[in-house]
């Protein structure tokens, strides 16, 4: 072991000891979420026969329908649409938006500008088939200077045309914290007090099982997300969900297939088993990913990097934002993460155009499931400020090894004068 490697592992051992209280909190959350998932399987009398799957139209797929009832129970909701044919979180959100909005309506984005891939869906960027083409307006309410929801301004922006108020739980590529379920619930209650006819939608990507409640438990009408993130447990090969009030889920299902057909069709093609097993594993695997995030925050901060959230901050999503002073350092960070992956570790990622994004994006994603961001990944749009987004980790052990290798790469780059950040803090040098 080289001296640089030894110093990197000293940081890991130090971080494991220092972060133990945060790790214990995560374990308690995972245990409560595991209980909820198990009780949902028990209540629906899940059986081997439910995992046989279907082909063709997928009519009368009892296992598919039962799995959706399991998801609905876990989320404390009336109904769920959970399908392998939903290819991404953006796709799931699109189904919800087009399902509940009509020409002449307005959607208010209460958590600032939405995630990059939604800009074309809404019509902020020109794209065929956007909400704007259907005469649906949008309004964006900026966050407060400290990155919180400006509830008063959201209420002021409501008009007679406002039908949907949209919340993005995760930070995405924005310089703001993720929003916890209790914080969202307070804003939901203020909206209901002003307009009880408003439909509240939540982009739940990266947030599932990071807390003991989902937004549906505090008043969200629909939540949407991807199965190759948290709720797929690392096993779901594809898929997404729309969960919430039964009538609204039906409207989203009509967008997913066709009016008059809705959720009655949809073959599972042998995927019911990994979707079900992935949900069963999700509380534990999300807990592993949160532990990786906590340790990474500690180690990267000890290396002099700015991180958000810090290791002892509460977490409402998987994402750790890590700030750099140049695109070169950001690329080097992502490349070190890629070199620690189980898949394509020999590949060097570079920034390139990507569908749905205006800026070139670099993605370190040596994953078993393509784009599976519950697996340990790092990505970023190559634009100022140069922030990398580090997330996931199917096992805490893989996270430790990756963090150590990233730390070693940073330490070596500093020794060679290729890293512009200053030396380690005085406490670390001591």
C-alpha positions as CSV (number, residue, x, y, z in Angstrom):
1,X,0.0,0.0,0.0
2,X,1.4,3.4,-1.0
3,X,1.6,6.3,1.4
4,X,-1.2,8.0,-0.6
5,X,-3.4,4.9,-0.4
6,X,-2.7,4.6,3.3
7,X,-3.8,8.2,3.9
8,X,-7.0,7.6,1.9
9,X,-7.9,4.6,4.1
10,X,-7.1,6.6,7.2
11,X,-9.8,8.9,6.2
12,X,-12.2,6.0,5.7
13,X,-11.6,4.6,9.1
14,X,-11.8,8.0,10.7
15,X,-15.1,8.7,8.8
16,X,-16.6,5.4,9.8
17,X,-16.1,6.2,13.5
18,X,-17.2,9.8,13.3
19,X,-20.4,9.1,11.3
20,X,-21.7,6.2,13.5
21,X,-24.6,8.2,14.9
22,X,-25.8,9.1,11.4
23,X,-25.5,5.5,10.4
24,X,-27.6,4.3,13.3
25,X,-30.4,6.8,12.2
26,X,-30.3,5.3,8.7
27,X,-30.6,1.8,10.0
28,X,-33.7,2.7,12.0
29,X,-35.3,4.2,8.9
30,X,-34.5,1.2,6.9
31,X,-36.0,-1.1,9.5
32,X,-39.3,0.8,9.6
33,X,-39.5,0.9,5.8
34,X,-38.7,-2.9,5.7
35,X,-41.6,-3.4,8.0
36,X,-44.0,-1.5,5.8
37,X,-42.9,-3.4,2.7
38,X,-43.3,-6.8,4.4
39,X,-46.7,-6.0,5.8
40,X,-47.9,-4.9,2.3
41,X,-46.7,-8.3,0.8
42,X,-48.4,-10.1,3.7
43,X,-51.7,-8.2,3.3
44,X,-51.9,-9.0,-0.4
45,X,-51.0,-12.7,0.2
46,X,-48.1,-12.6,-2.3
47,X,-47.4,-16.0,-3.7
48,X,-45.2,-17.8,-6.2
49,X,-48.0,-17.9,-8.7
50,X,-48.1,-14.1,-8.8
51,X,-44.7,-14.0,-10.5
52,X,-45.5,-16.0,-13.6
53,X,-46.0,-13.0,-15.8
54,X,-47.9,-12.4,-19.0
55,X,-47.3,-11.7,-22.7
56,X,-49.2,-10.0,-25.6
57,X,-51.9,-7.7,-24.3
58,X,-51.3,-8.7,-20.7
59,X,-55.0,-9.0,-19.9
60,X,-55.9,-10.4,-16.5
61,X,-52.4,-10.4,-15.2
62,X,-53.2,-11.0,-11.5
63,X,-49.6,-10.7,-10.3
64,X,-49.1,-7.4,-12.0
65,X,-52.3,-6.0,-10.4
66,X,-51.4,-7.4,-7.0
67,X,-47.9,-5.9,-7.2
68,X,-49.5,-2.5,-7.9
69,X,-51.7,-3.0,-4.8
70,X,-48.5,-3.8,-2.8
71,X,-46.9,-0.5,-4.0
72,X,-50.1,1.4,-3.1
73,X,-50.1,0.0,0.4
74,X,-46.4,0.8,0.9
75,X,-47.0,4.4,-0.2
76,X,-50.2,4.8,1.8
77,X,-52.2,5.5,-1.4
78,X,-55.4,4.4,-3.1
79,X,-53.9,3.1,-6.3
80,X,-50.6,2.5,-8.2
81,X,-49.6,2.2,-11.8
82,X,-46.3,0.2,-11.8
83,X,-45.2,-0.9,-15.3
84,X,-41.9,-2.0,-17.0
85,X,-43.1,0.0,-20.0
86,X,-42.5,3.3,-18.1
87,X,-38.9,3.9,-19.1
88,X,-37.9,6.7,-16.8
89,X,-38.9,9.1,-14.1
90,X,-39.4,11.8,-16.7
91,X,-41.8,9.4,-18.6
92,X,-43.8,8.8,-15.4
93,X,-44.0,12.5,-14.7
94,X,-45.1,13.2,-18.2
95,X,-47.9,10.6,-17.8
96,X,-49.1,12.4,-14.7
97,X,-48.9,15.9,-16.1
98,X,-50.7,15.0,-19.4
99,X,-53.2,12.8,-17.4
100,X,-54.5,15.6,-15.2
101,X,-54.0,18.8,-17.2
102,X,-56.2,20.1,-19.9
103,X,-55.9,22.9,-22.5
104,X,-56.2,26.2,-20.8
105,X,-54.9,24.9,-17.5
106,X,-51.7,26.1,-15.7
107,X,-49.1,24.2,-13.7
108,X,-47.1,26.1,-11.0
109,X,-43.6,24.7,-10.3
110,X,-43.2,25.4,-6.5
111,X,-39.6,24.2,-6.2
112,X,-38.0,26.4,-8.8
113,X,-37.0,25.4,-12.3
114,X,-37.8,21.7,-12.9
115,X,-35.1,19.1,-13.7
116,X,-33.5,19.5,-17.1
117,X,-35.3,16.7,-18.8
118,X,-38.7,18.2,-17.9
119,X,-38.0,21.5,-19.7
120,X,-38.9,20.0,-23.1
121,X,-42.0,18.2,-21.6
122,X,-43.3,21.5,-20.3
123,X,-42.3,23.7,-23.2
124,X,-39.5,25.7,-21.7
125,X,-37.5,24.4,-24.6
126,X,-39.0,23.7,-28.0
127,X,-40.0,20.1,-28.5
128,X,-42.8,18.3,-30.3
129,X,-45.6,17.2,-28.0
130,X,-45.0,19.6,-25.1
131,X,-47.6,20.9,-22.7
132,X,-47.2,24.3,-24.3
133,X,-48.4,22.9,-27.6
134,X,-51.6,21.8,-25.9
135,X,-52.2,25.3,-24.6
136,X,-51.1,24.5,-21.0
137,X,-49.2,27.3,-19.3
138,X,-46.5,27.1,-16.6
139,X,-45.2,29.4,-13.9
140,X,-42.0,28.9,-12.0
141,X,-41.7,30.1,-8.4
142,X,-38.0,30.6,-7.4
143,X,-36.8,29.2,-4.1
144,X,-35.8,31.5,-1.3
145,X,-32.1,32.6,-1.1
146,X,-31.4,29.8,1.3
147,X,-33.0,27.2,-1.1
148,X,-36.3,26.7,0.7
149,X,-39.8,26.6,-0.8
150,X,-41.3,30.1,-0.9
151,X,-44.8,29.1,0.2
152,X,-46.2,32.6,0.4
153,X,-45.2,33.3,-3.2
154,X,-46.6,30.0,-4.4
155,X,-49.9,31.0,-2.9
156,X,-49.8,34.4,-4.5
157,X,-49.1,32.9,-7.9
158,X,-52.2,30.7,-8.0
159,X,-54.7,31.8,-10.6
160,X,-58.1,30.6,-11.7
161,X,-56.3,28.6,-14.4
162,X,-54.0,26.8,-11.9
163,X,-54.8,23.2,-11.7
164,X,-51.5,21.6,-10.7
165,X,-48.8,22.6,-8.2
166,X,-45.7,20.6,-8.9
167,X,-42.9,19.8,-6.4
168,X,-39.5,18.2,-7.1
169,X,-38.3,16.4,-4.0
170,X,-34.7,15.9,-5.0
171,X,-32.2,18.6,-5.7
172,X,-31.6,17.3,-9.2
173,X,-28.9,19.5,-10.8
174,X,-29.8,22.5,-8.6
175,X,-27.8,24.1,-5.8
176,X,-30.4,23.5,-3.1
177,X,-31.3,20.9,-0.5
178,X,-33.7,18.0,-1.0
179,X,-37.1,18.6,0.6
180,X,-38.2,16.3,3.4
181,X,-41.7,14.9,3.6
182,X,-42.6,16.9,6.7
183,X,-41.5,20.2,5.0
184,X,-43.5,19.3,1.9
185,X,-46.5,18.5,4.1
186,X,-46.6,22.0,5.6
187,X,-46.7,23.5,2.1
188,X,-49.4,21.1,1.0
189,X,-51.6,22.1,4.0
190,X,-51.3,25.8,3.1
191,X,-52.3,25.0,-0.5
192,X,-55.3,23.0,0.6
193,X,-56.4,25.9,3.0
194,X,-56.3,28.3,0.0
195,X,-57.6,26.0,-2.8
196,X,-58.9,22.5,-2.1
197,X,-59.3,21.8,-5.8
198,X,-55.5,22.0,-6.5
199,X,-53.8,18.8,-7.6
200,X,-50.5,18.3,-5.9
201,X,-47.9,16.4,-7.9
202,X,-44.5,15.3,-6.6
203,X,-41.4,14.1,-8.5
204,X,-40.3,11.5,-6.0
205,X,-37.1,10.4,-7.8
206,X,-34.2,9.6,-5.5
207,X,-36.4,10.1,-2.4
208,X,-38.2,6.8,-1.9
209,X,-37.4,5.1,1.4
210,X,-34.9,7.8,2.6
211,X,-37.5,8.7,5.2
212,X,-40.2,6.7,6.9
213,X,-43.0,8.4,5.0
214,X,-43.7,9.1,1.3
215,X,-45.3,12.4,0.1
216,X,-48.6,10.6,-0.4
217,X,-48.8,10.3,3.4
218,X,-48.9,14.1,3.9
219,X,-51.3,15.1,1.1
220,X,-49.7,14.6,-2.3
221,X,-52.3,13.6,-4.9
222,X,-49.8,11.8,-7.2
223,X,-46.1,10.8,-6.8
224,X,-44.0,9.6,-9.7
225,X,-40.7,7.9,-10.0
226,X,-38.4,5.4,-11.7
227,X,-37.8,1.8,-10.7
228,X,-34.1,1.9,-11.7
229,X,-33.7,4.3,-8.8
230,X,-34.7,3.6,-5.2
231,X,-37.9,1.4,-5.3
232,X,-36.3,-1.1,-7.7
233,X,-33.8,-2.2,-5.1
234,X,-31.1,-2.6,-7.8
235,X,-32.9,-5.5,-9.4
236,X,-35.6,-3.9,-11.5
237,X,-34.2,-3.9,-15.1
238,X,-36.5,-1.0,-16.1
239,X,-39.9,0.6,-15.2
240,X,-41.6,3.4,-13.4
241,X,-44.6,4.3,-11.3
242,X,-47.4,6.8,-10.8
243,X,-49.1,6.4,-7.3
244,X,-51.8,8.3,-5.5
245,X,-55.5,9.0,-5.8
246,X,-57.3,6.3,-7.8
247,X,-59.1,8.7,-10.3
248,X,-55.9,10.5,-11.1
249,X,-53.9,7.3,-11.5
250,X,-56.6,6.2,-14.0
251,X,-56.1,9.4,-15.9
252,X,-52.3,8.8,-16.1
253,X,-52.9,5.2,-17.1
254,X,-55.0,6.4,-20.1
255,X,-52.0,8.4,-21.2
256,X,-49.8,5.3,-20.7
257,X,-51.9,3.1,-23.0
258,X,-55.1,4.6,-24.4
259,X,-58.3,6.1,-23.3
260,X,-60.9,3.4,-22.5
261,X,-58.1,0.9,-22.0
262,X,-55.9,2.4,-19.3
263,X,-54.3,-0.1,-16.9
264,X,-56.2,-3.2,-18.1
265,X,-53.4,-4.1,-20.5
266,X,-49.6,-4.3,-20.2
267,X,-47.6,-7.6,-20.4
268,X,-45.1,-8.1,-17.6
269,X,-42.9,-10.4,-19.8
270,X,-41.3,-12.2,-16.9
271,X,-40.4,-9.0,-15.0
272,X,-42.9,-9.3,-12.1
273,X,-40.3,-11.3,-10.0
274,X,-37.4,-8.8,-10.2
275,X,-39.8,-5.9,-9.6
276,X,-41.3,-7.5,-6.6
277,X,-37.9,-8.7,-5.2
278,X,-36.5,-5.3,-5.9
279,X,-39.2,-3.6,-3.9
280,X,-38.5,-6.1,-1.0
281,X,-34.8,-5.2,-1.1
282,X,-35.3,-1.5,-1.6
283,X,-35.4,-0.3,2.1
284,X,-32.1,-2.1,2.8
285,X,-30.4,-1.0,-0.4
286,X,-31.5,2.6,0.0
287,X,-30.1,2.4,3.5
288,X,-26.8,1.2,2.1
289,X,-26.8,4.1,-0.4
290,X,-27.5,6.6,2.3
291,X,-24.6,5.3,4.4
292,X,-22.3,5.7,1.3
293,X,-23.5,9.3,1.0
294,X,-22.8,10.0,4.6
295,X,-19.3,8.6,4.5
296,X,-18.5,10.3,1.2
297,X,-19.7,13.7,2.6
298,X,-17.4,13.3,5.6
299,X,-14.3,12.2,3.6
300,X,-14.7,14.7,0.8
301,X,-15.2,17.5,3.2
302,X,-12.0,16.5,5.0
303,X,-10.3,16.7,1.7
304,X,-11.4,20.3,1.5
305,X,-14.3,19.9,-1.0
306,X,-17.6,21.6,-0.5
307,X,-20.4,19.1,-0.1
308,X,-24.2,19.3,0.3
309,X,-25.7,17.8,2.5
310,X,-22.9,17.5,5.1
311,X,-22.5,14.1,6.7
312,X,-24.6,14.9,9.8
313,X,-27.4,16.7,7.9
314,X,-30.8,14.9,7.5
315,X,-31.3,13.3,4.1
316,X,-34.4,13.3,1.9
317,X,-32.7,11.9,-1.3
318,X,-29.6,10.0,-2.3
319,X,-27.7,12.8,-4.0
320,X,-24.5,14.3,-2.6
321,X,-23.5,17.5,-4.4
322,X,-19.7,18.0,-4.5
323,X,-18.3,21.3,-5.7
324,X,-15.2,21.8,-7.8
325,X,-13.3,24.8,-9.1
326,X,-12.8,23.7,-12.7
327,X,-14.3,21.4,-15.3
328,X,-11.0,19.4,-15.3
329,X,-11.4,18.6,-11.6
330,X,-15.0,17.6,-12.1
331,X,-14.1,15.3,-14.9
332,X,-11.3,13.8,-12.9
333,X,-13.7,13.1,-10.0
334,X,-16.2,11.4,-12.3
335,X,-13.5,9.4,-13.9
336,X,-12.2,8.1,-10.5
337,X,-15.8,7.0,-9.7
338,X,-16.0,5.2,-13.0
339,X,-12.7,3.4,-12.4
340,X,-14.1,2.0,-9.2
341,X,-17.2,0.5,-10.9
342,X,-17.9,-3.3,-11.3
343,X,-18.9,-2.6,-15.0
344,X,-16.8,-0.8,-17.6
345,X,-14.2,0.3,-15.0
346,X,-11.7,0.5,-17.9
347,X,-13.7,3.2,-19.7
348,X,-12.9,6.9,-19.3
349,X,-16.1,9.0,-19.3
350,X,-16.1,12.4,-20.9
351,X,-18.8,15.1,-21.3
352,X,-21.0,14.7,-24.3
353,X,-24.5,15.7,-25.6
354,X,-27.3,13.7,-24.1
355,X,-31.0,13.6,-24.9
356,X,-33.1,15.9,-22.7
357,X,-30.2,18.1,-21.6
358,X,-29.0,21.5,-23.0
359,X,-25.5,21.1,-21.7
360,X,-23.0,18.3,-22.3
361,X,-23.2,15.8,-19.5
362,X,-20.6,13.5,-18.0
363,X,-21.8,10.3,-16.5
364,X,-19.7,7.9,-14.5
365,X,-22.1,4.9,-14.5
366,X,-20.5,1.5,-14.4
367,X,-23.8,-0.1,-13.6
368,X,-25.4,-3.5,-14.1
369,X,-28.7,-1.7,-15.1
370,X,-28.1,1.0,-17.7
371,X,-28.8,4.3,-16.0
372,X,-29.4,2.6,-12.7
373,X,-28.7,5.4,-10.3
374,X,-29.4,3.5,-7.2
375,X,-26.1,1.9,-8.2
376,X,-23.0,4.0,-7.3
377,X,-22.7,6.7,-9.9
378,X,-21.5,10.3,-10.4
379,X,-22.7,12.7,-13.1
380,X,-22.9,16.4,-13.9
381,X,-23.8,18.9,-16.6
382,X,-20.5,20.5,-17.6
383,X,-21.5,24.1,-16.7
384,X,-20.6,26.6,-14.0
385,X,-20.7,26.1,-11.1
386,X,-18.8,22.9,-11.6
387,X,-20.8,20.5,-9.3
388,X,-20.7,16.7,-9.4
389,X,-23.6,14.7,-8.2
390,X,-22.6,11.5,-6.4
391,X,-25.3,9.0,-5.6
392,X,-26.2,5.4,-4.9
393,X,-24.4,2.3,-3.8
394,X,-25.9,-1.2,-3.7
395,X,-23.5,-2.1,-0.9
396,X,-21.8,0.0,1.7
397,X,-18.6,-1.9,1.1
398,X,-18.4,-0.9,-2.5
399,X,-19.0,2.6,-1.4
400,X,-16.1,2.5,1.0
401,X,-13.8,1.2,-1.7
402,X,-14.9,3.8,-4.2
403,X,-14.6,6.7,-1.8
404,X,-11.1,5.5,-0.9
405,X,-10.0,5.4,-4.5
406,X,-11.5,8.8,-5.2
407,X,-9.7,10.2,-2.2
408,X,-6.4,8.6,-3.3
409,X,-6.8,10.2,-6.8
410,X,-7.4,13.6,-5.3
411,X,-4.4,13.3,-2.9
412,X,-2.1,12.1,-5.7
413,X,-3.3,15.0,-8.0
414,X,-2.5,17.5,-5.3
415,X,1.0,16.0,-4.8
416,X,1.6,16.4,-8.5
417,X,0.2,19.9,-8.7
418,X,-2.8,19.0,-10.9
419,X,-5.5,19.9,-8.4
420,X,-6.2,23.6,-7.6
421,X,-7.8,23.1,-4.3
422,X,-5.6,23.9,-1.3
423,X,-3.9,21.4,1.0
424,X,-5.9,19.3,3.4
425,X,-7.2,21.1,6.5
426,X,-4.9,21.7,9.4
427,X,-6.8,19.1,11.4
428,X,-6.2,16.5,8.7
429,X,-2.5,17.4,8.4
430,X,-2.1,17.1,12.1
